[in-house]
Amino acid sequence: MTSRYAQQTISSGSGCRNPNRCRRSDKASRTKKWWFASTAIPLIAATIGPFSNVLSIVSLVSPWRFTLPNNGLPFSDNHGSDDAAWGIPDPNWEIIPNIFSIIFGLLGHLFLLLNFTRRVRYIVALPLSIVFWLLSALILIVVEIAMAIYAPPVAPGEAYSQGFWHSVLASLMYVLSCAMLMVNMVGYFKGHYPQNFELDDDQRTLILQTMSFFFWLAGGAGVFCALEGFTYADSLYFSQVTILTVGFGDFAPKTDSGRGFLFAFQIIGVIFLGLVIGSLTRFAANISADKIIKRHRQHKRESTVGRTVTSEKELRERLGLPPVRPDSAAAEGGVAESASEYARRASITQLGRLEIVGRAVIFDEGKAQNAVGSGEEALRDRRKKRRQKLLLLEKEKDRFDVMRQIQEETKHWKQSWALGMALLVFFSFWTIGALVFMVTETRISQWRYFDSLYFCFVAILTIGYGDLAPKSNIGKPFFIVWSITAVPIVTVLVQQMSQTVVMAINRGTFTLADWTIMPKKGILKSFLARHSTLAKLLNRKQVDTEKGKRLERPMRDERHFSDIDPERSLGQQQDGSRVLEKEKYDDNELAKELSAAIKAVAHDLRSHPPKVYSYGEWERFTKLIRFTALSSLESDESVERDEQTEWDWIGEDSPLLADVTEAEWILDRLCESLGRWMRGQVQKHEQRKYWDEVFDVMEGRVGDRRKGEAATDTRRVGSRSYGHGRNEDWKGVKWEEPTGNMERPLTR
């Protein structure tokens, strides 16, 4: 019989034992695959919505066409002529639809918020948001097409203004929001997630902060427009450059009132910007944790489970080798194995070369030591040879250590992946943004691509020399949209670099100091301990001797499978040890330890970073969790208790894979164990009370016989279910005189 862990590995490779839990896990896995559509898309739409409304307001209050001085050519001082242009009045058929577009855009955003707050049902609110935003986009697109057909600007003296290009960007963002919400509805109709959005505090804060930021930006632009005489489009551009602390210097407040308002506007604006960037950083981290990091960890875990063996029998089944001969059973039963018996035994080394070092099991098929061939047979043997790499996890601690290794590898991979993605997004925004600015500024400033790269780098890092700045009517609106995303990306990049590159530089600095100006005691010994390959090269003779012995008898030099009983389940061995452990300790002592452990773990909840427990600590907690399940009398809840007290360290139910910290997981299980112990004490109290009543009846009947009364009492004590499900009937029982003290059982 294979072990419990072997059955998991061979049958499913997932480590799942409970069918109901497997089905719940599959459903949760499908939900996680649609996490971006179910949660991220509505949040992104709620973030884009108010920004689209701000752009629509600019397109309403600004004329769509400008008359350019100097026939659209730049002035002699290389300043663009778009800043000195004056607007051409728009026709009414452009203004009125634009008003309805803004109203529909606000209604779409309102219904999305009502859906978040559960004031309106999902099936009603989300379609209305899609319809209203789609109407806003269609109105703007139709008006833009009509303007291009019936009232286009006449080049080169006329051109589209910032208001027109704000309208184009707003319509594109409305269409993007509608497309994302449609994807969300597709996932809902397919049944991948419920209709209600479960927003956590970070997500709720992100929505409120982005709305506050954009409304503050739009309101501040209106104030600067009134105080400084800027157009509303230029005021929005100036407010954006100011809050992002770029400071090109092409626009600046000239009046005392404008400069005085700048004090409050910038302080509050920077606070809003910092809050939004912090929320976006946590949001991006949650996306990577739920979607990318967990998938990588799951892949590593499944790969590890697929390479796991716990006994020689499992190894033979995995490699497709013949089973152990019956004559080897005596040796495995404890009888000393002679040299002749060892030679006759169907050893794995006769079928290939087996090497076991630590937990690594390497089997080279086709490299049998006693197989000597030449010619076609040797060539055929070399062609079909395979190299199998497996993991020997015969103890529970081995599985725990392997899971810790998976966690550590995932942690390093997470840091590398986050830094790589931040760099990729940064370079994408940098290079693509430079390409767009090169096209938009060619007419006025004649930017080369290198000039655009230089400008984007200075702007995205908020340096802002002011030697280059967008001058065209299309460049300024694009800068507003581009910079509002690019600057937070740089902030995320700096944070990731501080967690990886900066920490690596600090470690390198300390290492250099340990080896040079401030040598550390024992540094060479610890270095050789971490680099076993170098240590082997320094001790070549000793290594060659050990290698020769290992090649001579590979199954005897290293830890091998003949020491393991292949017929005995590892799960049975562990269950037996738990029973012996249960009998060794008294329940009351374990209950005292349980209360002390709950207090200690509750204190660990405040640890930062979260507390990580060793295997010895986990072993103690496991004993406290399981002893109440072993002694519990609640047989109808055995399946539920098994899910709470039994797990595999590298299985899907591993505590090390939980979404909560280890202290939270342990505290929850310890409290459940305390509840089981208290219920068990109540049951024992009820049993004692029941047996007291039974013995009172028995002692009463004995007293009647002593008085010479006829012991023919036919009263029915009652048919009760006690013991292990047995029903006892006391009717017609003849009682005899007790000969000694009668002991009363305390349990059934």
C-alpha positions in Angstrom: 0.0 0.0 0.0 1.4 3.3 -1.1 1.5 6.2 1.3 -1.0 9.0 1.6 1.4 11.4 0.0 2.3 9.0 -2.8 -1.3 8.6 -3.7 -1.6 12.3 -4.0 1.5 12.5 -6.3 0.6 9.5 -8.5 -3.1 10.1 -8.9 -3.5 13.8 -9.2 -0.2 15.5 -8.7 -2.0 18.3 -6.8 -1.9 17.2 -3.2 -5.7 17.4 -2.8 -7.2 14.7 -0.7 -10.8 15.8 -0.2 -13.1 15.7 -3.3 -15.3 18.5 -2.0 -12.2 20.6 -1.2 -10.9 19.8 -4.7 -14.1 21.1 -6.3 -14.1 24.2 -4.2 -10.4 24.7 -5.2 -11.2 24.3 -8.9 -14.0 26.9 -8.6 -11.7 29.3 -6.7 -9.0 28.7 -9.4 -11.5 29.6 -12.2 -12.5 32.7 -10.2 -8.9 33.8 -9.8 -8.3 33.5 -13.5 -11.1 36.1 -14.0 -9.9 38.3 -11.1 -8.8 41.0 -13.5 -12.1 41.1 -15.2 -14.1 40.9 -12.0 -12.3 43.4 -9.8 -9.5 45.3 -11.7 -11.6 46.3 -14.7 -14.4 48.1 -12.7 -11.8 49.9 -10.6 -9.9 51.0 -13.7 -13.2 52.2 -15.3 -14.0 54.0 -12.1 -10.6 55.7 -12.2 -10.9 56.7 -15.9 -14.4 57.9 -15.6 -13.8 61.2 -13.8 -10.7 61.9 -15.9 -12.8 61.5 -19.1 -15.4 63.9 -17.6 -12.7 66.5 -17.0 -11.5 66.3 -20.6 -15.1 66.6 -21.8 -15.5 69.8 -19.8 -12.4 71.3 -21.5 -13.8 70.4 -24.9 -17.0 72.2 -24.0 -15.6 75.5 -22.7 -12.9 75.8 -25.3 -13.4 76.6 -29.0 -12.5 73.8 -31.4 -10.7 75.9 -34.0 -8.0 78.6 -33.7 -6.7 81.3 -36.0 -2.9 81.2 -36.0 -0.7 84.3 -36.3 2.2 84.4 -38.7 0.2 82.0 -40.9 0.9 79.1 -38.5 4.7 79.4 -38.7 6.9 79.7 -35.6 8.2 83.1 -34.5 11.8 84.2 -34.9 12.5 83.4 -31.3 11.4 79.8 -31.9 8.2 80.2 -29.8 5.2 78.5 -31.2 2.4 80.4 -32.7 -0.3 78.2 -31.1 0.0 80.1 -27.8 -0.8 83.4 -29.4 -3.8 82.1 -31.5 -7.4 83.2 -31.0 -10.5 81.1 -31.1 -13.1 80.8 -33.8 -16.7 80.6 -32.4 -18.2 77.2 -32.6 -21.6 76.5 -34.2 -24.5 75.6 -31.9 -24.7 72.1 -33.4 -21.3 71.4 -31.8 -22.0 73.0 -28.4 -25.4 71.5 -27.6 -24.4 67.8 -28.3 -21.3 68.4 -26.2 -23.4 69.4 -23.2 -25.4 66.1 -23.5 -22.1 64.2 -23.8 -20.9 65.6 -20.5 -24.3 64.8 -18.9 -24.3 61.2 -20.1 -20.6 60.8 -19.0 -21.5 61.9 -15.5 -24.5 59.6 -15.4 -22.4 56.6 -16.5 -19.9 57.3 -13.7 -22.7 57.8 -11.2 -24.3 54.4 -11.9 -21.0 52.7 -11.6 -20.5 54.2 -8.2 -24.1 53.2 -7.2 -23.2 49.7 -8.2 -20.1 49.7 -6.0 -22.2 50.9 -3.0 -25.0 48.3 -3.9 -27.6 51.0 -4.2 -28.5 49.7 -7.7 -28.3 46.1 -8.9 -25.4 45.0 -11.0 -27.6 43.9 -13.9 -29.1 47.3 -14.0 -26.3 49.7 -13.1 -23.5 48.2 -15.3 -25.5 48.2 -18.5 -26.6 51.7 -17.8 -23.0 52.8 -17.3 -22.0 51.2 -20.6 -24.9 52.8 -22.5 -24.3 56.3 -21.1 -20.6 56.2 -21.7 -21.1 54.8 -25.2 -23.6 57.6 -25.9 -21.1 60.2 -24.7 -18.4 58.7 -27.0 -20.7 58.4 -30.0 -21.9 62.0 -29.6 -18.3 63.3 -29.5 -17.2 61.2 -32.4 -20.2 62.3 -34.5 -19.6 65.9 -33.7 -15.8 65.6 -34.5 -16.6 64.0 -37.9 -19.2 66.7 -38.6 -16.7 69.4 -37.8 -14.1 67.8 -40.1 -16.7 67.7 -42.9 -18.7 70.9 -42.6 -16.5 73.3 -40.7 -12.8 72.3 -40.8 -10.0 74.7 -40.1 -8.4 76.1 -43.2 -4.6 75.4 -43.2 -2.1 76.9 -42.7 -3.7 79.9 -41.0 -6.2 77.8 -38.9 -5.8 74.7 -36.9 -7.7 72.5 -34.4 -7.5 73.8 -30.8 -6.8 72.0 -27.6 -10.6 71.7 -27.0 -10.9 69.6 -30.1 -8.1 67.3 -29.1 -9.4 67.0 -25.6 -12.7 65.9 -27.2 -10.8 63.2 -29.2 -9.0 61.9 -26.1 -12.2 61.9 -24.0 -14.1 59.9 -26.6 -11.2 57.3 -26.8 -11.3 57.0 -23.0 -15.1 56.5 -23.0 -14.8 53.8 -25.5 -12.0 52.1 -23.5 -14.1 52.2 -20.4 -17.1 50.7 -22.2 -15.0 47.9 -23.7 -13.6 46.9 -20.3 -17.1 46.9 -18.7 -18.3 44.7 -21.5 -15.6 42.2 -20.7 -16.7 42.3 -17.1 -20.3 41.5 -18.0 -19.1 38.6 -20.2 -17.4 37.0 -17.2 -20.5 37.6 -15.1 -22.9 35.9 -17.6 -20.5 33.0 -17.8 -20.8 32.6 -14.1 -17.2 33.2 -13.1 -18.0 35.6 -10.3 -21.1 37.0 -8.5 -22.7 40.3 -9.4 -21.7 42.1 -6.2 -18.3 43.8 -6.0 -16.5 43.0 -2.8 -14.3 46.1 -2.4 -11.7 46.2 0.3 -10.4 49.4 1.9 -7.6 49.9 -0.6 -9.9 49.7 -3.6 -12.6 51.9 -2.0 -9.9 54.4 -1.1 -8.5 54.4 -4.7 -11.9 55.3 -6.2 -12.4 58.2 -3.7 -8.9 59.5 -4.0 -8.9 59.6 -7.8 -12.2 61.3 -7.9 -10.9 63.9 -5.4 -7.7 64.4 -7.3 -9.3 65.0 -10.7 -12.0 67.3 -9.3 -9.3 69.3 -7.4 -7.3 69.5 -10.7 -10.3 70.7 -12.7 -11.4 73.2 -10.0 -7.9 74.6 -9.6 -7.7 75.0 -13.4 -10.9 77.1 -13.3 -9.5 79.3 -10.5 -6.2 80.0 -12.4 -8.2 80.6 -15.6 -10.1 83.4 -13.7 -7.1 84.8 -11.8 -4.4 84.7 -14.5 -6.4 85.1 -17.7 -5.3 81.7 -19.1 -7.6 79.7 -21.3 -9.2 76.8 -19.5 -7.2 74.3 -21.6 -3.9 76.1 -20.7 -5.0 76.3 -17.1 -5.5 72.6 -16.9 -2.1 72.0 -18.5 -0.5 74.4 -16.0 -2.2 72.8 -13.0 -1.0 69.4 -14.2 2.6 70.5 -14.6 2.4 72.2 -11.2 1.0 69.3 -9.2 3.4 66.8 -10.8 6.2 69.2 -9.7 7.7 69.2 -13.3 7.8 73.0 -13.6 8.6 73.7 -17.3 8.2 77.4 -16.7 6.3 78.1 -20.0 3.3 79.1 -17.8 3.6 80.8 -14.4 1.3 82.9 -12.2 1.9 86.6 -12.6 -0.7 88.1 -10.2 -0.5 88.1 -6.4 -3.9 86.4 -6.1 -2.7 83.6 -8.4 0.5 83.1 -6.5 -1.4 83.2 -3.2 -3.8 80.5 -4.4 -0.9 78.4 -5.6 0.1 77.9 -1.9 -3.0 76.0 -1.0 -3.5 74.4 -4.4 -0.1 72.8 -4.6 0.0 71.6 -1.0 -3.4 69.9 -1.2 -2.7 68.7 -4.8 0.6 67.0 -3.8 -1.2 65.3 -0.9 -3.9 64.0 -3.3 -1.2 62.9 -5.8 0.7 61.0 -3.1 -2.4 59.3 -1.9 -3.3 58.2 -5.5 0.2 57.0 -6.2 0.2 55.0 -3.0 -3.2 53.4 -3.8 -2.2 52.6 -7.3 1.0 51.0 -6.0 -1.0 48.7 -3.6 -3.5 48.0 -6.4 -0.7 46.9 -8.7 0.9 44.8 -6.0 -2.5 43.1 -5.3 -2.9 42.3 -9.0 0.6 40.8 -9.2 0.1 38.8 -5.9 -3.3 37.4 -6.9 -2.6 36.8 -10.5 1.1 36.3 -11.2 2.9 35.5 -7.9 0.4 32.8 -6.8 0.4 31.2 -10.2 4.2 30.9 -10.2 4.1 29.5 -6.6 1.4 27.0 -7.6 3.4 25.9 -10.6 6.5 25.4 -8.5 4.5 23.4 -5.9 2.9 21.2 -8.5 6.3 20.5 -10.1 7.7 19.6 -6.7 4.8 17.3 -5.9 5.2 15.6 -9.3 8.8 14.7 -8.5 8.2 13.5 -5.0 8.8 9.9 -3.7 8.6 8.6 -0.2 9.8 4.9 -0.5 11.6 2.5 -2.8 8.3 1.1 -4.0 7.1 4.5 -5.1 10.4 5.1 -6.9 10.1 1.8 -8.8 6.5 2.7 -9.7 7.6 6.1 -10.9 10.4 4.8 -13.0 8.5 1.8 -14.3 11.0 -0.7 -12.7 10.1 -4.2 -11.5 9.1 -4.5 -7.8 11.3 -5.8 -5.0 11.8 -9.5 -5.0 10.1 -11.4 -2.1 13.4 -12.7 -0.8 14.4 -9.2 0.2 11.4 -9.0 2.6 13.5 -10.7 5.3 16.1 -8.0 5.2 13.5 -5.3 5.3 11.9 -7.0 8.2 15.0 -6.5 10.3 17.1 -9.6 9.6 20.7 -8.9 8.7 21.3 -9.2 4.9 24.3 -11.2 3.8 26.5 -10.4 0.8 24.9 -13.2 -1.3 21.4 -12.1 -0.5 22.4 -8.5 -1.4 23.8 -9.8 -4.7 20.6 -11.8 -5.5 18.3 -8.9 -4.6 16.7 -7.1 -7.6 18.6 -3.9 -6.7 17.8 -0.6 -8.5 21.5 -0.2 -9.1 21.4 -3.3 -11.4 18.9 -1.5 -13.6 20.7 1.9 -13.7 22.9 4.2 -11.8 21.2 5.6 -8.7 22.7 8.4 -6.6 21.0 9.8 -3.5 22.5 12.9 -2.0 20.4 14.6 0.6 16.9 14.8 -0.8 18.0 14.6 -4.5 17.4 11.2 -6.2 19.2 10.9 -9.6 18.6 7.8 -11.7 20.4 7.3 -15.0 18.7 4.6 -16.9 20.9 2.6 -19.3 24.0 3.1 -17.1 23.9 -0.1 -15.2 27.3 -0.9 -13.6 27.2 -4.6 -14.6 26.0 -4.0 -18.1 28.8 -4.0 -20.5 28.0 -3.8 -24.2 29.6 -2.8 -27.4 28.6 -2.0 -30.9 24.9 -1.7 -31.8 23.7 -2.8 -28.3 25.8 -0.1 -26.6 24.6 2.5 -29.1 21.0 1.5 -28.6 21.5 1.6 -24.8 22.9 5.2 -25.0 20.0 6.3 -27.2 17.3 5.1 -24.8 18.9 6.2 -21.6 17.0 8.7 -19.5 18.0 10.8 -16.5 15.3 11.0 -13.8 15.6 13.7 -11.1 13.3 13.1 -8.1 12.9 14.2 -4.5 13.1 11.9 -1.6 10.7 13.2 1.1 10.3 10.4 3.5 9.6 12.6 6.6 7.1 15.3 7.3 10.0 17.7 8.0 11.4 17.1 4.6 8.1 18.3 3.0 8.1 21.3 5.3 11.6 22.3 4.3 10.8 21.9 0.6 7.8 24.2 1.0 10.0 26.8 2.7 12.4 26.6 -0.2 9.5 27.2 -2.6 8.4 30.2 -0.6 12.0 31.6 -0.6 12.4 31.1 -4.3 9.0 32.7 -5.0 10.0 35.7 -2.9 13.1 36.3 -4.9 11.2 35.7 -8.2 8.6 38.2 -7.1 11.2 40.9 -6.6 12.8 40.2 -9.9 9.5 40.0 -11.7 8.2 43.2 -10.2 11.4 45.1 -11.0 11.4 43.7 -14.6 7.8 44.7 -15.2 8.4 48.2 -13.7 11.3 48.6 -16.1 9.3 47.3 -19.0 6.4 49.7 -18.4 8.8 52.6 -17.8 10.7 52.1 -21.1 7.4 51.6 -23.0 5.9 54.9 -21.8 9.2 56.6 -22.3 9.9 55.5 -25.9 6.3 55.5 -27.1 5.6 58.9 -25.5 8.7 60.2 -27.2 7.5 59.0 -30.6 4.1 60.8 -30.1 5.7 64.0 -29.0 8.1 64.0 -32.0 5.1 63.8 -34.3 3.0 66.5 -32.5 5.8 69.0 -32.1 7.3 68.7 -35.6 5.3 71.6 -37.1 6.4 74.1 -34.4 9.5 73.0 -32.7 11.0 70.5 -35.2 11.8 68.0 -32.5 14.0 65.0 -33.4 13.4 61.6 -31.8 16.3 62.1 -29.5 14.9 65.5 -28.5 11.6 63.8 -27.6 13.4 61.1 -25.6 15.3 63.8 -23.7 12.1 65.7 -23.0 10.1 62.6 -21.9 13.0 61.6 -19.6 13.2 65.0 -18.0 9.4 65.2 -17.6 8.8 61.6 -16.4 11.4 62.1 -13.6 9.9 65.5 -12.8 13.2 67.3 -13.4 11.7 70.0 -15.7 14.5 72.1 -17.0 12.1 74.1 -19.2 14.4 74.1 -22.3 11.9 71.8 -24.1 8.1 71.9 -23.5 5.1 71.0 -25.7 3.9 74.0 -27.7 1.3 72.5 -30.1 -2.4 72.3 -29.4 -2.3 68.5 -29.6 0.9 68.1 -27.6 -0.4 69.7 -24.4 -3.6 67.5 -24.1 -1.5 64.4 -24.8 1.0 65.5 -22.1 -1.9 65.7 -19.6 -3.0 62.2 -20.3 0.5 60.7 -20.7 2.0 62.4 -17.6 -0.8 61.4 -15.2 0.1 57.8 -15.8 3.9 58.1 -16.4 4.8 59.8 -13.2 3.2 57.1 -10.9 5.0 54.5 -13.0 8.3 56.1 -12.1 7.4 56.1 -8.5 6.6 52.4 -8.6 10.0 51.8 -10.4 11.9 53.7 -7.7 10.1 51.6 -5.0 11.0 48.3 -6.7 14.6 49.4 -7.2 14.8 50.3 -3.5 13.7 46.7 -2.6 16.1 45.0 -5.0 18.9 47.0 -6.5 19.5 49.3 -3.5 19.4 46.4 -1.0 21.8 44.4 -3.2 24.2 47.4 -3.2 24.0 47.6 0.6 24.7 43.9 0.9 27.7 44.2 -1.5 29.0 47.2 0.5 28.8 45.2 3.8 30.5 42.2 2.1 33.3 44.3 0.8 33.8 45.8 4.2 33.9 42.3 5.8 36.7 41.2 3.4 38.8 44.4 3.3 38.9 47.3 5.8 36.7 45.7 8.5 37.3 41.9 8.3 34.7 39.8 10.0 35.7 36.9 12.2 35.0 33.5 10.6 34.2 35.0 7.2 36.2 32.4 5.2 34.7 29.5 7.0 31.2 30.7 6.4 32.0 31.4 2.8 33.2 27.9 2.2 30.1 26.5 4.0 27.9 28.4 1.5 29.9 27.3 -1.5 30.3 23.6 -1.3 31.8 23.4 -4.8 34.8 25.5 -3.9 35.2 23.6 -0.7 35.3 20.3 -2.6 38.0 21.7 -4.9 40.1 22.6 -1.9 39.6 19.1 -0.5 40.0 17.2 -3.8 41.6 14.1 -2.3 38.9 13.6 0.3 36.1 14.1 -2.3 37.7 11.6 -4.7 37.8 9.0 -1.9 34.2 9.5 -1.0 33.2 9.4 -4.7 35.0 6.1 -5.2 33.1 4.6 -2.3 29.8 5.9 -3.6 30.4 4.5 -7.1 31.3 1.1 -5.6 28.2 0.7 -3.5 25.8 3.6 -4.2 22.9 2.1 -2.2 25.1 1.8 0.9 27.1 5.0 1.1 24.3 7.5 1.0 20.8 7.3 2.5 18.9 4.7 0.5 15.5 3.3 0.2 16.3 -0.1 1.8 15.9 1.6 5.2 12.3 2.5 4.4 9.5 0.0 4.6 7.9 0.3 1.1 4.7 -1.6 2.2 3.9 0.7 5.1 2.2 4.0 4.5 3.9 7.1 5.7 0.6 8.4 6.7 0.0 5.3 8.9 3.4 5.9 10.6 2.5 9.5 11.3 -0.9 8.6 12.6 0.5 6.0 14.9 3.1 8.5 16.3 0.3 11.0 16.9 -1.7 8.4 18.9 1.4 7.5 21.0 2.0 11.2 21.5 -1.6 11.6 22.6 -1.3 8.8 25.1 2.0 10.2 26.4 0.6 13.6 27.4 -2.3 14.3 29.6 -5.2 16.2 28.1 -5.3 18.7 30.9 -1.6 19.5 30.4 -2.1 19.9 26.7 -5.1 22.2 27.4 -2.8 24.4 29.5 -0.3 24.5 26.7 -3.1 25.4 24.3 -4.1 28.4 26.2 -0.5 29.6 26.6 0.1 29.1 22.8 -3.0 31.1 21.9 -1.6 34.0 24.0 1.8 33.8 22.5 0.5 33.6 18.9 -1.8 36.5 19.5 1.2 38.5 20.5 3.0 37.5 17.3 0.2 39.1 15.3 1.8 42.5 15.9 5.1 41.4 14.5 6.4 43.3 11.5 7.4 41.7 9.2 5.0 38.8 9.9 6.3 36.1 12.1 7.7 33.0 10.4 7.8 29.8 12.5 10.3 27.0 12.5 9.4 23.4 12.0 9.8 22.7 15.8 7.3 25.5 16.6 4.9 24.2 13.9 5.3 20.7 15.4 4.2 22.0 18.8 1.3 23.9 17.3 0.2 20.8 15.3 0.2 18.7 18.5 -2.1 21.3 20.2 -4.4 21.4 17.2 -4.7 17.7 16.7 -5.0 16.3 20.2 -8.5 17.6 20.7 -9.6 16.0 17.4 -8.1 12.6 18.5 -10.0 12.7 21.8 -13.1 14.4 20.5 -16.4 12.4 20.7 -18.2 14.4 18.0 -18.2 11.6 15.4 -20.7 13.4 13.2 -18.2 16.2 12.6 -15.2 13.9 11.8 -14.9 15.1 8.2 -14.9 18.7 9.2 -12.3 18.1 11.9 -10.1 16.2 9.4 -10.1 19.3 7.1 -9.1 21.5 10.1 -6.4 19.2 11.6 -4.9 17.3 8.6 -2.9 18.8 5.8 0.1 18.2 3.6 2.9 20.7 3.7 3.3 20.7 -0.1 -0.4 20.1 -0.8 -3.1 22.6 -1.8 -4.2 22.7 1.8 -0.8 23.6 3.1 -0.8 26.3 5.9 2.2 27.9 4.2 0.0 28.6 1.1 -2.8 30.4 3.0 -3.7 34.0 2.1 -3.2 35.0 5.8 -0.1 35.2 7.8 1.2 32.1 9.7 0.3 33.6 13.0 -3.3 34.3 11.9 -3.7 30.8 10.5 -2.3 29.1 13.7 -4.4 31.3 16.0 -7.6 30.4 14.1 -6.8 26.6 14.3 -5.8 26.9 18.0 -9.1 28.6 18.8 -11.0 25.8 16.9 -9.0 23.2 18.9 -9.9 25.0 22.2 -13.6 25.0 21.2 -13.4 21.2 20.5 -11.7 20.6 23.9 -14.4 22.6 25.7 -17.2 20.7 23.9 -15.5 17.5 24.8 -15.4 18.5 28.4 -19.1 19.3 28.3 -19.8 15.8 26.8 -17.7 14.1 29.5 -19.6 16.0 32.2 -22.9 14.8 30.7 -21.6 11.2 30.6 -20.6 11.3 34.2 -24.0 12.6 35.1 -25.6 9.8 33.1 -23.5 7.1 34.7 -24.2 8.5 38.1 -27.9 8.1 37.5 -27.4 4.5 36.2 -25.4 3.5 39.3 -27.9 5.1 41.6 -30.6 2.9 40.1 -28.3 -0.2 40.4 -27.5 0.6 44.1 -31.1 1.1 44.9 -32.0 -2.3 43.5 -29.2 -3.9 45.6 -30.7 -2.4 48.7 -34.1 -3.8 48.0 -32.7 -7.4 47.8 -30.9 -6.9 51.1 -34.2 -6.2 52.7 -35.6 -9.4 51.4 -37.9 -7.8 48.9 -38.5 -9.6 45.7 -36.1 -8.5 43.0 -38.8 -8.5 40.4 -38.8 -4.8 39.6 -39.6 -4.5 36.0 -39.1 -0.8 35.7 -37.4 0.2 32.5 -34.4 2.4 33.1 -34.5 3.5 29.5 -33.1 2.6 26.2 -30.1 4.9 25.8 -27.5 5.2 23.2 -24.1 5.3 24.9 -20.7 3.7 24.4 -19.8 3.3 20.8 -23.3 3.5 19.3 -24.7 0.6 21.3 -28.3 0.6 22.7 -28.7 -1.1 26.0 -31.9 -2.3 27.6 -31.9 -2.8 31.4 -35.3 -4.6 31.5 -35.2 -8.0 33.1 -31.6 -7.8 34.3 -30.9 -9.8 37.5 -28.5 -8.0 39.8 -26.1 -9.8 42.0 -24.6 -8.8 45.3 -21.5 -6.6 44.6 -18.3 -8.1 46.1 -16.2 -4.9 46.2 -16.1 -1.2 45.4 -17.8 -0.6 42.1 -15.9 1.8 39.8 -17.9 4.2 37.7 -16.7 4.8 34.2 -16.0 8.4 33.3 -16.4 7.9 29.6 -18.8 5.9 27.4 
